[in-house]
Amino acid sequence: MKRVYYGLVGLLMASPAFGQADVPGSKDYPGISRMPNYYVANYEESSFDSFKFRVTERGQQKEQAVEGRRVSIRYNLTENAPMPSQLQVLRNYQSAARAAGGQVVFDDGENTTLHLSKGGSETWIYVQTGNRPSGLPIFFDIIEKKAMQQDVTIDAKAMATGLAETGRVALYGIFFDTGKAELKPESAPALAEIAKLLKDDAALKVYVVGHTDMVADLAGNVKLSQARAQAVVSALEKQNGIAGARLIAFGAGPYAPVATNKTEEGRAKNRRVELVEIATR
C-alpha cells in the first residue's frame, strides 16, 4: 500500500501555516470534491485490498467485505475555519451520490456507506466523521470493486503432486469475463503449465471440469461451465499441442462448491477450472 505523509521540508515550503497543506502526492478521489476549508492530511492507495462496509439490509445492520482498488483519505479542517456539523457533511456526500445515480446503503448520523454502480463497475464509499473536539476530520475509504489479478500460477510440478495425492487439482489462473467462455490472454501461463504437465506424463489423461458460482440460473451456469471447460480443452489442443483424446471437458456448474456462495470471496473460489485424473485402475 502506498502511504503519503507530511515531510518537514515540504510543509515549510507548502504553507506558512504548519500542517495546513495537502499531503504531497495526494489528490481528491475523481468525482468527489472535498468540503470547504479542508485539506488532505493522510492519503493511501493500494491496487488491491479489502474493506468491510457497513450496510443495512431489511432493517438489519451488517458488514459487507468488498475487494478491489482501495483509496483512503483523511481530510482535516483548516485552523480557525468554521466547523460544519456531522449531519451537514453526511448529507452533502449522500446528496452527491444520489445525484450520480448512487444509493445510500448505511447511515447512522456519524458515518455513511454509499454505493455507485454504472456500466458494470461498482464503487463503494465509506464516509466517517471524527469527534468535534478534534476539528471534525472526515475519513474516506473507497473501493473500486474488482477481482484480484492472479499473479501466482500453480506450476506443472504442483499440479502433478495434487493429482497424485487427491486425483484432482483446482486452477485459479484461468480467466474469463463474467458470463462468457472466451479465455482471456492472461490465462496463457496456466495453460502452458497444464501442457507441460501432460507432456511430462504421456500416459496422463484428465477431465477438464468447469465450475461456477450460484449467481444466475442453474441451467445457464451448467451450460457456461461446459463451454469454459471446452474452451480450455480447445486451447490445449490448438495452441499447446496436446492430443484431444487425452482431454474430456465437463461442466459441473455450481454443483461442487469449495466455499460458501453467500460471499464474494466464496463465490470467487467456486469459479474455477479443475483437472481430474482419468484413472481406470
Legacy VTK file of the C-alpha trace (Angstrom):
# vtk DataFile Version 3.0
C-alpha trace
ASCII
DATASET POLYDATA
POINTS 281 float
0.000 0.000 0.000
1.254 3.442 -0.936
1.440 5.783 2.047
1.989 9.518 1.752
2.750 11.642 4.820
3.982 15.126 5.515
7.670 15.805 5.116
9.055 18.686 7.195
10.668 20.445 4.254
7.563 20.064 2.130
5.428 21.510 4.886
7.555 24.556 5.376
7.636 25.233 1.654
3.983 24.495 1.007
2.303 26.709 3.558
3.205 29.256 6.216
0.576 27.690 8.474
2.155 24.488 9.725
0.189 21.390 8.734
-2.420 23.201 6.606
-1.427 21.955 3.131
-2.359 18.766 1.280
-0.009 15.841 1.707
2.413 15.846 -1.242
1.266 13.382 -3.894
-2.312 13.268 -2.628
-5.458 14.144 -4.529
-9.213 14.133 -4.203
-10.900 10.999 -5.460
-12.156 11.649 -9.016
-15.714 12.943 -8.967
-15.776 13.567 -5.202
-14.909 17.101 -4.150
-13.937 17.964 -0.596
-15.880 20.035 1.900
-14.833 23.719 2.008
-11.833 24.590 4.222
-10.500 21.002 4.381
-7.063 19.732 3.361
-5.681 16.203 2.848
-3.844 15.123 5.998
-3.286 11.494 5.010
-3.549 9.613 1.722
-3.157 5.899 0.964
-3.868 3.813 -2.087
-3.498 0.150 -2.976
-4.070 -1.683 -6.257
-5.886 -4.466 -4.389
-7.251 -4.563 -0.855
-10.433 -5.219 1.093
-12.676 -3.086 3.290
-15.699 -4.042 5.386
-18.522 -1.632 4.633
-21.438 -1.184 6.997
-24.745 -1.761 5.225
-28.382 -2.019 6.209
-30.486 -4.829 4.732
-34.114 -5.412 5.701
-33.628 -3.160 8.715
-30.601 -5.103 9.964
-27.073 -3.707 10.085
-24.203 -5.884 8.933
-20.739 -5.680 7.414
-20.032 -6.470 3.777
-16.460 -7.029 2.647
-15.646 -5.630 -0.791
-12.367 -6.183 -2.648
-10.645 -4.104 -5.302
-8.567 -0.969 -5.707
-8.619 0.961 -2.444
-8.147 4.656 -1.738
-8.162 6.032 1.819
-8.171 9.766 2.512
-8.271 11.784 5.736
-9.346 15.403 5.491
-8.612 17.804 8.346
-10.319 21.136 8.895
-8.133 24.184 8.322
-7.299 26.005 11.542
-9.829 28.690 12.572
-12.217 27.715 9.766
-15.932 27.363 10.630
-16.751 23.785 11.527
-19.630 22.021 9.725
-21.900 19.655 11.594
-21.622 15.908 11.119
-25.073 15.906 9.561
-24.049 18.627 7.110
-21.049 16.574 5.967
-23.003 13.342 5.543
-25.951 14.948 3.768
-23.616 16.667 1.309
-21.983 13.410 0.249
-25.233 11.464 0.296
-26.913 14.022 -1.958
-23.941 13.968 -4.333
-24.065 10.161 -4.507
-27.799 10.141 -5.243
-27.336 12.803 -7.926
-24.786 10.495 -9.583
-27.284 7.616 -9.545
-25.869 6.001 -6.398
-27.502 4.715 -3.236
-27.110 5.342 0.475
-26.914 1.851 1.980
-25.981 2.849 5.541
-26.411 5.952 7.697
-26.115 6.228 11.479
-25.763 10.005 11.702
-21.971 9.878 12.013
-20.983 7.534 9.196
-22.456 6.566 5.860
-21.893 3.981 3.117
-22.516 4.966 -0.485
-22.785 2.542 -3.394
-22.457 3.569 -7.035
-22.925 1.165 -9.934
-22.543 2.193 -13.556
-21.574 0.417 -16.755
-20.790 -2.838 -14.975
-18.427 -1.197 -12.466
-19.048 -0.707 -8.745
-17.639 1.862 -6.363
-18.179 1.644 -2.598
-17.528 4.676 -0.396
-17.463 4.794 3.415
-17.530 8.307 4.876
-16.716 8.640 8.568
-16.719 11.839 10.602
-14.459 12.259 13.633
-15.024 13.827 17.013
-15.896 17.517 17.061
-13.196 18.452 19.633
-10.591 17.241 17.128
-11.931 19.584 14.429
-14.297 17.104 12.759
-11.902 15.222 10.459
-13.511 13.388 7.543
-12.324 9.902 6.585
-12.931 8.224 3.233
-12.431 4.553 2.450
-13.176 3.830 -1.200
-13.135 0.509 -3.024
-13.375 0.199 -6.791
-14.674 -3.345 -6.833
-12.740 -5.806 -8.972
-11.342 -9.305 -8.822
-7.719 -9.707 -7.869
-5.250 -10.168 -10.691
-3.825 -13.651 -10.266
-0.067 -13.156 -10.232
0.858 -16.601 -8.919
0.121 -19.611 -11.128
0.371 -23.197 -9.933
3.133 -24.926 -11.885
3.242 -28.350 -13.535
5.074 -29.949 -10.628
2.468 -28.780 -8.115
-0.317 -29.996 -10.420
1.292 -33.429 -10.624
1.559 -33.587 -6.837
-2.100 -32.646 -6.432
-3.241 -35.270 -8.914
-1.083 -37.928 -7.266
-2.415 -37.130 -3.793
-6.108 -36.445 -4.408
-6.764 -37.192 -8.075
-7.740 -33.576 -8.727
-6.277 -30.081 -8.708
-8.053 -26.699 -8.787
-6.708 -23.968 -11.051
-7.289 -20.248 -10.435
-5.031 -18.888 -13.161
-7.577 -19.357 -15.955
-9.684 -16.274 -16.627
-12.963 -15.475 -18.352
-15.098 -12.365 -18.473
-18.321 -12.577 -16.454
-20.865 -14.793 -18.186
-18.541 -15.601 -21.096
-16.492 -18.623 -22.183
-13.703 -16.930 -24.159
-10.327 -17.377 -22.496
-8.609 -14.136 -21.554
-4.965 -13.648 -22.654
-3.713 -13.724 -19.063
-4.694 -17.418 -18.923
-1.694 -18.314 -21.115
0.795 -19.056 -18.277
-1.593 -21.505 -16.584
-2.397 -23.229 -19.896
1.332 -23.597 -20.588
1.825 -25.299 -17.213
-1.077 -27.696 -17.884
0.504 -28.552 -21.232
3.852 -29.145 -19.540
2.171 -31.454 -17.035
0.661 -33.516 -19.835
3.844 -33.589 -21.892
5.880 -34.711 -18.886
3.496 -37.662 -18.354
2.470 -39.019 -21.736
0.090 -41.559 -20.173
-1.905 -38.982 -18.228
-5.485 -38.272 -19.279
-7.707 -35.756 -17.494
-11.201 -34.416 -17.239
-11.171 -30.639 -17.572
-14.021 -29.607 -15.277
-15.592 -26.169 -15.285
-17.198 -24.839 -12.085
-19.315 -21.726 -11.466
-20.803 -19.922 -8.503
-24.579 -19.848 -7.879
-25.240 -16.422 -9.386
-27.758 -16.591 -12.287
-29.875 -19.627 -13.166
-28.810 -23.238 -12.775
-29.187 -24.311 -16.402
-27.234 -21.278 -17.596
-24.398 -21.969 -15.166
-24.127 -25.603 -16.217
-24.025 -24.566 -19.889
-21.440 -21.867 -19.144
-19.206 -24.233 -17.179
-19.291 -26.755 -20.042
-18.371 -24.060 -22.564
-15.496 -22.844 -20.393
-14.153 -26.372 -19.912
-14.329 -26.904 -23.669
-12.500 -23.622 -24.261
-9.623 -24.880 -22.106
-9.554 -28.213 -23.973
-9.519 -26.421 -27.319
-6.688 -24.122 -26.240
-4.612 -27.079 -25.028
-5.156 -28.845 -28.356
-4.734 -25.984 -30.803
-2.225 -23.773 -29.037
-0.262 -26.202 -26.877
-0.128 -29.385 -28.959
-1.990 -31.736 -26.598
-3.922 -34.612 -28.237
-7.676 -34.207 -27.816
-8.024 -37.883 -26.877
-6.312 -37.107 -23.557
-8.839 -34.412 -22.571
-12.546 -34.584 -21.753
-14.471 -31.390 -20.996
-17.207 -31.459 -18.377
-19.351 -28.693 -16.929
-20.253 -29.133 -13.259
-21.934 -25.732 -12.911
-22.481 -24.827 -9.245
-22.844 -28.429 -8.035
-19.449 -28.816 -6.329
-18.646 -25.634 -4.352
-15.489 -25.410 -2.271
-16.697 -22.372 -0.301
-19.917 -20.583 0.609
-21.779 -18.818 -2.185
-23.053 -16.189 0.266
-19.938 -14.006 -0.005
-17.941 -12.646 -2.929
-14.817 -14.299 -1.548
-16.547 -17.668 -1.524
-18.030 -17.218 -4.980
-14.583 -16.342 -6.358
-13.229 -19.642 -5.036
-16.101 -21.552 -6.592
-15.449 -20.072 -10.047
-12.633 -22.340 -11.120
-11.359 -24.971 -13.522
-10.202 -28.330 -12.191
-8.168 -31.164 -13.633
-9.377 -34.625 -12.592
-7.203 -37.606 -13.392
-8.867 -40.307 -15.506
-7.654 -43.418 -13.732
-9.027 -46.795 -14.860
-7.214 -48.837 -12.231
LINES 1 282
281 0 1 2 3 4 5 6 7 8 9 10 11 12 13 14 15 16 17 18 19 20 21 22 23 24 25 26 27 28 29 30 31 32 33 34 35 36 37 38 39 40 41 42 43 44 45 46 47 48 49 50 51 52 53 54 55 56 57 58 59 60 61 62 63 64 65 66 67 68 69 70 71 72 73 74 75 76 77 78 79 80 81 82 83 84 85 86 87 88 89 90 91 92 93 94 95 96 97 98 99 100 101 102 103 104 105 106 107 108 109 110 111 112 113 114 115 116 117 118 119 120 121 122 123 124 125 126 127 128 129 130 131 132 133 134 135 136 137 138 139 140 141 142 143 144 145 146 147 148 149 150 151 152 153 154 155 156 157 158 159 160 161 162 163 164 165 166 167 168 169 170 171 172 173 174 175 176 177 178 179 180 181 182 183 184 185 186 187 188 189 190 191 192 193 194 195 196 197 198 199 200 201 202 203 204 205 206 207 208 209 210 211 212 213 214 215 216 217 218 219 220 221 222 223 224 225 226 227 228 229 230 231 232 233 234 235 236 237 238 239 240 241 242 243 244 245 246 247 248 249 250 251 252 253 254 255 256 257 258 259 260 261 262 263 264 265 266 267 268 269 270 271 272 273 274 275 276 277 278 279 280
